Amino acid sequence: MSLYETLFIVHPEKGTKVKELIDRFKKVVEGQDGSVSHVEEWGLRDLAYRIEKQSKGFYVLLQYQSPAHAVAELERNLRLTDDILRYLTVRVDEEEPSAGSTASRGHAEEGAGKPEPGV
């Protein structure tokens, strides 16, 4: 099983149904032999561009482990739900580079193109 994150945006007028939608989508994942590890409600936020004449939406992030067929089923349910404006699912890599190694690599690259003083 792989680790996935799905971010979905709920219609702003359906903000009272956010908890119901989260429970519904958690059941979909768990019904397909997956497990939801974390749910974040980001709340009402501005959209970068209008979607279905809306400029705001409720953002929710689901983090879960599941087989690939569970992702397909979750996305099918998201697509069929009229209260969802947009959604995006990504697979999270198990091994993420540490922040220290990325920062040190960035500093090394910055100095690579500069000439030595006095040369």
N, C-alpha and C positions, 0 to 999 in steps of 0.2 A: 504494500500500500504506500502511496505517496502523500506528501503534505501539499495541500492546496489552500489558496485564499480566494474567496469570492467577495467582491465589492458590488453591492447593488444600491440603486437610488430609488427611493419610494416617492411617489407623487406627494407634493406638499399638503394637499387637502386630505390625504389619507394618513396623516401623521399619527392619528389615534390607533391605527391598525398595525403599527410597526411591530409591537410585541407579538401579535398574532401571526404576522408574516414570518418573523424570526422562528417562532415555534414550529410553524408549518414546514419551513425549509430545513430546520434541524431534524425533523422527523423523516424527511425525504432522504437525507444523508444517512441517518441511522438505520433506516429501512433497507438501505443498499449495502449493509455491512461496513459502514463508515462510523467515525466518531468525531464529534465537534469538540475541538479543544478550547476555542476562544471565540467570543462574540464581542465586538466593539460597536457601540452606537455612537456615531460621530455627530448626530443631530442634524438640524436644519442648516444647510449651507448654500451659498450662491453657486450656480452652475457657470462654467466657463462660457457656455453658449446656450441658447434656448433649446429646450427639448419639449416637443408637444406644447408649445406656447408657454412653458414654465421656465422661470429664471431661478427657482430654488428647488431643493429636494432634500429628503432625509437620507443620509448616507449610513450604511450598515456594512461592517466587515465581518465575514465568517472565516475562521481558520479551522481546517478539519483534515483528517487523514481518511482516505478512502480509496477504493479501486477506481479505475477510469470510468467504468460504467455508471458509478454513482454521480460523477461530475456531469455526465451526459443527461442523466435523469434530473438532476438539480437545475441545469440550464434549460431543460425542456419546461420544467415547472415555472421558472422565472419568465421565460418567453410567453407562456400562456396566461400569466397573471397581469391583468390590466393595470394594477396599482404600481407596477415596476416600470420606471422610465428607461433605465439602462442597467447593465450588469457587465462584469468582467471577471473572468476566472484565470488565475495563473498558478502554475505549479512552482512550489518553493523548493529550491535546492537544499539538500540535507546539509551540505558543508558550505557555509558562508565564510568568506575571508574575514579575518579579524580586522577591526578598525585600525589597529596599529600598523599592520602590514600595508594597508592601502595608503595610509598617510605617509609612511616612510617611502613608499614607491613613488608617490606624487612629488615629494621633495627631490628625489633623485632625478626625476624626469625634468623638473624645472631647471636644475643646474646643468643639465647635460649639454645644452646648446650654447652656454655662455663661455667665452674665452677666459682663460686664466689671466689674472692681473699681471702685467709686466711681460706678457708674451707677445 
